Structure formats: C-alpha cells, structure tokens
Amino acid sequence: MAGSLVVGAGLTAGVASAADQRPAAGDQGRPALVRNGDTDPNRAGERPDDVRSGWERAAGGDPQESRRTGDDRQRHRDGGGNRWHREPVAVPCDSARLIAALVRVNAEGGGTIRLAPECTYPLTHAFRQPDQYDGGIRDAREAADTAENPGDAEAPPRNPADDKAGLPVIYHPVTIEGSGATIVRKTDAEAFRFFTVRDGGELTLRDVVLRNGRSAAEGGAIHVVHGASAVVERTTITHSVSLSAEGGGGAIFNDGNMVVDESTFVANNAAGKAGKGGGFLNGGVLTMHRSEFRDNSAVAYGGGLANYRGAAEVQGSTFAHNTATHGGGVASFSARTRVTDTKVLGNTAQVGGGLANSDAVLFLRRLTVRDNTATGNGGGISTFQGLVPLDDSVVAGNTARGNGGGLYAEKSNLLVRQSEVSHNGAVGARSTGGGIFAALGQLTLYRSEVIRNGATGAPGGIHADRARVTVDDETDVIENRPTNCAGSRVPVTHCFR
C-alpha cells in the first residue's frame, strides 16, 4: 500500500497541473481563435478564411507566436500542417513521476517521455490498474494455435494475476528516450516485468537500461502482445527472468511486431520447466540488427534467442556464452529464421551447441560458428526435420560428445555452400562425423571445405547414414581423422579431394 500512496501523490500532482491549464467553460477542447490584433473576447471562436490562430502562426513561422497553454502538453502542427505533435514530457529522477508521466501520455493517446540522464528509477511495486485489454486478438490467436497444435490445449490456463508490470500498460504510441537512465526492480520487490504493450500499443524504447525484471508469465522485462508493436534501440536488458512454465523470454517476449537495434541482453533467464529464449523469445515478427546476447540461459530452447512459431531476421549480431538444452545461442522451432553476418561463439547446449533447428527453416549466411559445445549431437549446428542452407560461413572449433562435431542433420535438408567446416571434434566414446553427420535426409556440399576435423570413430570428416549425399568436385574433404569418409554407411563422392 505504501507504493500505491506514493504513486497516487505523483498522479495527483499531474492532475493538478492539468487542471491549472484547463480552458474556461465553453472553450473546452480547442484554443480560442481570434483575428490578427483583435482582442475582443466576443469574437473568439470565429475563423474567417484569411485568419489563422496564434498556435498555427507559430507552426507556420509567423513572427508573432502565440502564448502556449500547458507547456509541453500543448499540441501543435508541424510545418506541413498535416500532423499533430506533443512536446516531450521531461521526467525528473523520481519513479512516481515516471509512472505519472506514463499514465498521462496514455490518457492523451500517446506521447514522448524523456528520462533524466543517467538517473536510476527504482520500482518497488507492480502498478495497479484495470486492464483494458479486450483479448479478442489474443483469443483468436490462441484458438488458432490450439487447432494447429492440439497438445497446447493441455497447457495450464493463463493466470491474469501472473501478468504484472511495474509501469502502466502501453495502449498507445509511447516513446521513452532514456539518455542512459536505468529502470530497476528492487531485489525485495514482488515479481513484475517493466513493460506490457497491449493491442494497439506501440512502444519505442531508446538508450535505457532495464535491470532485474522478473515475471511469473512471459517476458521478464518486456511483453509485446500479438496486436502490438515495439522498437528497442541502444537498450540493455540484464538479470531479468521469466518463470513461465511453457513460455519464456527472460528479457523479452514478442508475440507482435518488433524491431531491435544495437541492444544488449546479458544474464537473463527463461527459468520455467520448458523455458524458451533466455534472452529473447519471439512468437511474432522480429527484425534484429547489431545486437549482443551474452551469458543468457534457458531451460529448454534458445539460450540467447528462441524463435518459436514466429518469423525472425537477425543481422550483424553476436551470441556468446549462452546455454540451453537445445540451441545454446539460437533455437528455431516450428519457425522461419534468417541469421546473417553474425557470430555464434562459445555457447553450450545438449543439442546444437551454437544453433538448433527443429521442424523449421533456418537460413544462415556469413556466420562464424566457433568454439560451441554440445553434450549430445551437433557441436556447432543441429537440425531435425528442417531446412538449413549454410552459405559463406565458417563452422570451426566446435565440439560434440555425441555425433556431428561441426554439423548434425537428421531428417533434414542441409545445404553447405561456399563454407568451411574445420577443426571440429566428435569426442564421445562412440562419436563419429567430426565435421558433419547426416542421417535420414539430404546433404549437399558446393565449393566448400571439410578439413582437419576429428572423431573417436570413423569417419572423422563426413558420416552419412541413410541419407542422400551430393558433394561437388570443387569441395575438399581432406585431412580429417581417423578417416575422411571411410566408414560412412553411404558412399560420399569426391571425398578425398
């Protein structure tokens, strides 16, 4: 209750400020319009064709600017006269004032908030408010998912009491410019995330640090629902946790449309029994550029990023030292995922130490997949019942204690084009396919190198088992130990070049 009283005080101050600027009776909802130089109050409201109001003159460059009412709350048109703007709301270094500002911009249909530079805003309680979420889109989505995946009907029902946020729910276009500020959930506070973006909401978050979010549902720091969108730029999310049993997203769960640019995800965790996406769980549409995932973890899929029944494109990013059961760095499950110009380094999983793909399409171009470890199959990359084109990439120095030190493919179509698979190891007692292991699918190599890989059992280069294998005559499979392809259950052409 103490936290509620503090917030109430902030809101009261905001309401009082608004009341000070309220127009007189009869003039509510619009500024008085007067003729140039005419101060007759009886003429207010008239608007002949050759006259513009004071605030319009200001927008159009008239030297005689009108006096604005409401300071940063005053609306004005841009120079083209086509759009409405509100001045940004500057928030001092005070958590209650931040909450009050978000309440205000939501009440006004959106706006921009500027945080105090380098300030820390501690949150001690979940923000209490009636949830105006109508749920129609969510209900339709969940019904469609249940029809497509009948097993989902057995999942436990969603508990609204778990869906708490420390800041007001975002229902409208809201931009928060952080200037290096930090928003933190205090360690002794109840579990809540920072932001929930509901249907119709659009959150833009820039230059902010979010620390220690904790949600009993999806999205330890941010949750974007199916009918919402968000842009996260130059933001760091750290030490946040999702406790959702079947969901996840230690830092972010996106079910809507999201863009992430130049952001960092560090030491977040999807801790539920089937937790997905230690740093990020995507079930919607995601575009990510120049971002970094370090030391995140998930119980099930995607220590860094899990794309689960979504569409994701990742460019120019780094996944390092993340852990999961499937896909230490990245997991693509029942999804469409494209990863380009990205480094996947030193991640660990049971299957797919660097990346894991299952029932999905995973396009990989210009990747460096190096020094990852699988306690089972696929030290660098694993795919099961999927399509994986690997182009212009390096898969090197990875280790599996099962099969496929570099690449493991089962019931999949794996295409390796103009890529290098080298210095990988399959080191278990019965491990084979130090470079590549392919079973029950199709493996094709064009203009590539499978060199200097090793395995406990032969072959150390390429092991194919009940798979169709095509190796063009510009591919080198050489210097692997104990053999290049001898011992493979399916002959591999051009193996000794």
C-alpha positions in Angstrom: 0.0 0.0 0.0 2.9 2.4 0.6 3.9 2.2 -3.0 0.3 2.9 -4.0 0.2 6.1 -1.9 3.4 7.3 -3.5 2.1 6.8 -7.0 -1.2 8.4 -6.0 0.7 11.5 -4.9 2.5 11.7 -8.3 -0.8 11.3 -10.2 -2.4 14.0 -8.0 0.3 16.4 -8.9 -0.1 15.6 -12.6 -3.9 16.1 -12.4 -3.5 19.4 -10.6 -1.1 20.6 -13.3 -3.6 19.6 -15.9 -6.4 21.4 -14.1 -4.4 24.7 -14.0 -4.3 24.6 -17.8 -7.9 23.7 -18.4 -9.7 26.2 -20.8 -12.7 28.1 -19.5 -16.2 26.8 -19.7 -17.4 27.0 -23.3 -13.9 26.8 -24.7 -13.1 23.3 -23.7 -11.4 21.1 -26.3 -9.9 23.9 -28.5 -7.9 27.2 -28.2 -9.7 30.4 -28.7 -9.3 31.7 -32.3 -9.1 35.5 -32.7 -8.4 37.8 -35.6 -5.0 39.3 -36.0 -4.7 42.1 -33.5 -8.3 41.6 -32.3 -8.6 41.0 -28.6 -12.4 41.1 -28.4 -13.4 38.0 -26.4 -16.8 38.0 -28.1 -15.1 37.2 -31.4 -13.3 34.1 -30.0 -14.2 31.0 -31.9 -14.7 32.8 -35.3 -12.4 31.7 -38.1 -12.7 33.6 -41.3 -10.8 32.1 -44.2 -8.0 34.7 -44.1 -7.2 34.3 -40.5 -5.0 31.7 -38.6 -4.9 31.1 -34.9 -1.8 32.1 -32.9 -0.6 28.5 -32.5 -1.0 27.9 -36.2 1.1 31.0 -36.9 3.8 29.7 -34.7 3.9 26.4 -36.6 4.0 28.2 -39.9 6.7 30.6 -39.0 4.6 33.7 -38.2 6.8 36.1 -36.2 4.1 36.8 -33.7 4.0 33.5 -31.8 1.0 32.8 -29.7 1.4 32.1 -26.0 1.0 28.3 -25.5 -1.0 26.9 -22.7 0.0 23.7 -21.0 3.8 24.0 -21.8 4.9 20.5 -23.0 1.3 19.3 -23.1 0.3 21.8 -25.8 -0.5 20.3 -29.2 0.8 22.0 -32.4 1.1 21.2 -36.0 4.2 20.6 -37.9 5.4 22.9 -40.7 3.4 21.0 -43.2 0.2 21.3 -41.2 -0.6 17.6 -41.6 0.3 16.0 -38.3 -0.2 16.7 -34.6 2.7 16.7 -32.1 3.1 17.0 -28.4 6.2 18.3 -26.8 8.2 15.6 -24.9 7.4 15.2 -21.3 10.6 15.6 -19.2 10.6 13.3 -16.2 12.8 14.2 -13.2 14.7 11.5 -11.3 11.7 10.2 -9.5 9.9 6.8 -10.0 6.5 8.2 -9.1 6.8 11.0 -11.6 7.8 8.4 -14.3 4.6 6.4 -13.5 2.5 9.6 -13.6 4.0 10.6 -16.9 3.2 7.3 -18.5 -0.4 7.5 -17.1 -0.7 10.9 -18.7 0.6 10.1 -22.2 -1.6 7.0 -22.2 -4.6 9.2 -21.3 -3.7 11.6 -24.1 -3.4 8.9 -26.7 0.4 8.7 -26.7 3.5 10.8 -26.5 7.2 11.0 -25.8 8.8 10.8 -22.4 12.4 11.9 -21.7 14.1 10.4 -18.7 16.7 12.2 -16.6 20.2 11.4 -17.9 22.0 8.6 -16.0 19.2 8.5 -13.4 18.1 5.3 -11.7 14.4 4.8 -11.3 13.8 2.0 -8.7 10.4 0.2 -8.7 9.1 -1.4 -5.6 5.5 -2.5 -6.5 3.6 -3.7 -9.5 1.4 -0.9 -10.9 -2.2 -1.5 -10.1 -4.7 -0.6 -12.8 -7.7 -2.1 -14.5 -6.6 -4.0 -17.6 -8.4 -2.6 -20.6 -7.1 -5.4 -22.8 -10.1 -6.8 -24.7 -8.3 -10.0 -25.6 -10.1 -10.5 -28.9 -7.0 -10.9 -31.0 -5.3 -13.0 -28.3 -8.3 -15.3 -28.1 -8.3 -15.8 -31.8 -4.6 -16.4 -31.9 -4.8 -18.9 -29.1 -7.7 -20.7 -30.7 -5.8 -21.0 -34.0 -2.7 -22.3 -32.2 -4.7 -24.9 -30.4 -6.3 -26.1 -33.6 -2.9 -26.3 -35.3 -1.2 -27.8 -32.2 -3.7 -29.8 -30.3 -1.3 -30.6 -27.5 -1.4 -26.9 -26.5 -4.9 -27.5 -25.2 -3.3 -29.4 -22.3 -1.2 -26.4 -21.2 -2.2 -24.8 -17.9 -4.6 -21.9 -18.3 -3.1 -18.4 -18.2 -3.4 -16.8 -14.8 -4.0 -13.0 -15.1 -2.6 -12.5 -11.7 0.8 -13.5 -13.0 0.8 -10.8 -15.7 2.1 -7.9 -13.7 4.1 -4.8 -14.7 5.9 -2.2 -12.7 4.9 0.6 -15.1 1.5 1.4 -16.7 0.4 -0.8 -19.6 1.1 0.7 -23.0 -2.1 1.2 -25.0 -0.9 3.9 -27.5 2.2 5.1 -29.3 4.6 5.9 -26.5 8.3 6.8 -26.9 10.7 6.7 -24.0 14.1 8.4 -24.5 16.3 7.2 -21.7 19.6 9.2 -22.1 21.4 6.4 -20.3 18.8 6.1 -17.4 18.2 2.8 -15.6 14.9 1.3 -14.6 15.3 -1.4 -11.9 13.0 -3.7 -10.0 14.3 -3.7 -6.4 15.5 -7.1 -5.3 13.0 -7.4 -2.4 10.0 -6.4 -4.6 7.3 -8.8 -5.9 7.7 -10.3 -9.3 6.8 -8.0 -12.2 8.2 -7.0 -15.6 8.6 -3.4 -16.6 6.5 -3.0 -19.8 3.4 -4.7 -21.2 2.4 -3.5 -24.6 -1.3 -4.3 -25.4 -3.2 -4.4 -28.7 -2.8 -1.1 -30.5 0.1 -0.1 -28.3 3.4 1.0 -29.9 6.4 1.2 -27.5 9.7 2.8 -28.6 12.5 2.5 -26.1 15.9 4.2 -26.6 19.1 4.4 -24.5 17.7 2.7 -21.4 18.9 0.0 -19.1 16.3 -2.4 -17.7 17.6 -4.4 -14.7 16.2 -7.2 -12.6 12.8 -7.7 -14.2 11.0 -10.8 -13.0 7.7 -12.2 -14.3 5.7 -15.2 -13.4 4.4 -15.1 -17.0 6.3 -14.5 -20.3 8.7 -11.6 -20.8 10.8 -10.9 -17.7 11.3 -7.3 -18.7 9.0 -6.6 -21.8 5.9 -8.4 -23.2 4.6 -7.3 -26.6 1.2 -9.0 -27.3 0.0 -10.2 -30.7 -1.7 -6.9 -31.7 1.1 -4.6 -30.6 4.5 -3.5 -31.7 7.7 -2.2 -30.2 11.1 -0.7 -31.2 14.1 -1.2 -28.9 17.2 0.8 -29.7 20.5 1.0 -27.8 19.0 -0.6 -24.8 20.5 -3.1 -22.3 18.4 -5.7 -20.5 20.1 -7.6 -17.8 19.4 -10.0 -15.0 15.8 -10.5 -15.9 13.8 -13.7 -15.5 10.7 -15.3 -16.9 9.2 -18.0 -14.7 6.6 -19.1 -17.3 6.4 -22.9 -17.3 5.7 -23.2 -21.1 6.7 -19.8 -22.4 9.8 -17.7 -21.6 11.7 -14.7 -22.8 13.9 -13.9 -19.9 14.3 -10.4 -21.2 11.6 -10.0 -23.9 8.7 -12.0 -25.2 7.4 -10.7 -28.5 4.2 -12.0 -30.0 3.6 -8.9 -32.1 5.8 -7.0 -34.4 9.2 -5.8 -33.1 12.5 -4.2 -34.2 15.6 -4.4 -32.1 18.7 -2.4 -32.9 22.1 -2.1 -31.2 20.9 -3.6 -28.0 22.4 -5.9 -25.4 21.0 -8.9 -23.5 23.1 -10.0 -20.6 22.5 -12.7 -17.9 18.8 -13.2 -18.5 17.0 -16.5 -17.9 13.9 -18.4 -19.1 13.6 -20.5 -15.9 10.3 -22.4 -16.4 10.4 -26.1 -16.8 10.1 -25.7 -20.6 11.5 -22.2 -20.7 12.4 -20.8 -24.1 14.5 -17.8 -25.1 16.8 -17.0 -22.2 17.4 -13.5 -23.7 14.5 -13.3 -26.2 11.5 -15.4 -27.1 9.9 -14.5 -30.4 6.5 -15.8 -31.4 5.6 -12.9 -33.8 7.6 -10.9 -36.4 11.1 -9.8 -35.3 13.9 -7.8 -37.1 17.1 -7.5 -35.2 20.3 -5.7 -36.1 23.7 -5.2 -34.4 22.7 -6.7 -31.0 24.5 -8.9 -28.5 23.5 -11.8 -26.3 25.9 -12.8 -23.5 25.5 -15.3 -20.6 21.8 -15.8 -21.0 20.2 -19.2 -20.3 17.0 -21.2 -21.0 15.9 -24.5 -19.5 14.7 -25.7 -22.9 15.2 -23.8 -26.2 17.4 -20.9 -27.2 19.8 -19.7 -24.5 20.2 -16.4 -26.3 17.2 -16.3 -28.8 14.4 -18.7 -29.4 12.2 -18.2 -32.4 9.2 -20.3 -31.7 6.3 -20.3 -34.3 7.5 -16.9 -35.4 9.4 -15.2 -38.2 12.8 -13.6 -37.3 15.6 -12.0 -39.2 18.9 -11.4 -37.3 21.7 -9.4 -38.8 25.2 -8.3 -37.6 24.8 -9.7 -34.1 26.7 -11.8 -31.6 25.7 -14.7 -29.4 28.3 -15.7 -26.9 28.4 -18.0 -23.8 24.7 -18.7 -23.7 23.3 -22.0 -22.5 20.1 -24.1 -23.1 19.1 -27.7 -23.7 18.5 -27.1 -27.4 20.4 -24.3 -29.2 22.8 -22.6 -26.8 22.9 -19.5 -28.9 19.9 -19.6 -31.2 17.0 -22.0 -31.5 14.5 -22.0 -34.4 11.5 -24.3 -33.6 8.4 -24.5 -35.9 9.5 -21.1 -37.3 11.2 -19.2 -40.1 14.5 -17.8 -39.1 17.2 -16.0 -41.1 20.6 -15.2 -39.5 23.3 -13.2 -41.4 26.6 -11.6 -40.7 26.6 -12.9 -37.1 29.0 -14.6 -34.7 27.9 -17.6 -32.6 30.7 -18.2 -30.1 31.3 -20.4 -27.0 27.7 -21.4 -26.4 26.6 -24.7 -24.8 23.6 -27.0 -25.1 22.7 -30.6 -25.1 21.8 -30.5 -28.8 23.1 -27.8 -31.1 25.7 -26.0 -29.0 25.6 -23.0 -31.3 22.3 -23.2 -33.1 19.4 -25.7 -33.1 16.7 -26.0 -35.7 13.6 -28.3 -35.5 10.6 -28.5 -37.7 11.7 -25.2 -39.1 13.6 -23.2 -41.8 16.9 -21.7 -40.7 18.8 -19.6 -43.3 22.4 -18.9 -42.4 24.7 -16.6 -44.3 28.1 -15.2 -43.5 28.2 -16.8 -40.0 31.1 -17.6 -37.7 30.1 -20.6 -35.6 33.1 -21.2 -33.3 34.0 -22.9 -30.0 30.5 -24.1 -29.2 29.8 -27.3 -27.2 27.1 -29.9 -27.3 26.9 -32.6 -24.7 24.9 -34.6 -27.3 24.8 -34.0 -31.1 25.7 -31.0 -33.2 28.5 -29.1 -31.5 28.1 -26.2 -33.9 24.7 -26.6 -35.6 21.9 -29.2 -35.2 18.8 -29.6 -37.4 16.0 -32.1 -37.0 13.2 -32.2 -39.7 14.2 -28.9 -41.1 15.8 -27.0 -43.9 19.2 -25.3 -43.3 21.0 -23.5 -46.1 24.5 -22.5 -44.9 26.3 -20.0 -47.1 29.6 -18.3 -47.0 30.2 -19.3 -43.4 32.8 -20.8 -41.1 31.9 -23.6 -38.6 35.1 -24.3 -36.7 36.5 -25.4 -33.3 33.1 -26.8 -32.1 32.8 -30.0 -30.0 30.1 -32.6 -29.6 30.1 -35.5 -27.2 27.6 -37.2 -29.5 27.8 -37.1 -33.3 28.5 -34.2 -35.6 31.2 -32.0 -34.1 30.5 -29.3 -36.6 27.1 -30.1 -38.1 24.4 -32.6 -37.3 21.4 -33.1 -39.5 18.6 -35.7 -39.0 15.6 -36.0 -41.4 16.7 -32.6 -42.8 17.9 -30.9 -45.9 21.3 -29.4 -45.2 23.0 -27.4 -47.9 26.6 -26.3 -47.4 27.7 -23.7 -49.9 31.0 -21.9 -50.1 31.6 -22.6 -46.5 34.3 -24.0 -44.3 33.8 -26.8 -41.7 37.1 -27.3 -39.9 38.8 -28.3 -36.7 35.6 -29.6 -35.1 35.5 -32.7 -32.9 33.1 -35.5 -32.0 34.7 -36.7 -28.9 32.4 -39.2 -27.2 33.2 -42.9 -26.8 31.3 -43.8 -29.9 31.2 -40.5 -31.7 31.5 -40.1 -35.5 31.3 -37.4 -38.0 33.7 -34.9 -36.6 32.9 -32.5 -39.4 29.4 -33.5 -40.5 26.9 -36.2 -39.5 23.8 -36.6 -41.7 21.0 -39.2 -41.2 17.7 -39.9 -43.0 17.7 -36.7 -45.1 19.8 -34.9 -47.7 23.2 -33.4 -47.5 24.7 -31.3 -50.3 28.0 -29.5 -50.5 29.1 -27.0 -53.1 32.5 -25.3 -53.3 33.2 -25.9 -49.6 35.9 -27.4 -47.3 35.5 -30.1 -44.7 39.0 -30.3 -43.3 41.0 -31.2 -40.2 38.0 -32.4 -38.2 38.3 -35.4 -35.8 36.1 -38.1 -34.3 36.6 -41.0 -31.9 35.3 -43.4 -34.6 35.5 -43.3 -38.4 34.8 -41.3 -40.3 36.1 -38.1 -38.9 35.1 -35.9 -41.9 31.6 -36.8 -43.2 29.4 -39.6 -41.9 26.1 -40.3 -43.8 23.6 -42.8 -42.6 20.5 -43.5 -44.9 20.9 -40.0 -46.4 21.3 -38.7 -49.9 24.7 -37.1 -50.2 26.0 -34.9 -53.0 29.5 -33.4 -53.0 30.5 -31.4 -56.0 34.0 -31.7 -57.4 35.0 -28.2 -56.1 34.6 -29.4 -52.5 37.6 -30.6 -50.4 37.1 -33.3 -47.8 40.7 -33.8 -46.5 42.9 -34.2 -43.5 40.2 -35.5 -41.2 40.9 -38.1 -38.6 40.7 -41.1 -38.4 39.3 -41.0 -42.0 37.7 -38.5 -44.3 34.6 -40.6 -45.3 35.7 -44.2 -45.0 33.3 -45.8 -42.6 30.3 -43.8 -43.7 27.2 -46.0 -44.3 26.5 -44.2 -47.5 29.3 -43.6 -50.1 30.5 -39.9 -50.3 31.7 -38.9 -53.7 34.8 -36.7 -54.2 35.7 -37.3 -50.6 39.4 -37.3 -51.0 39.9 -34.1 -52.9 
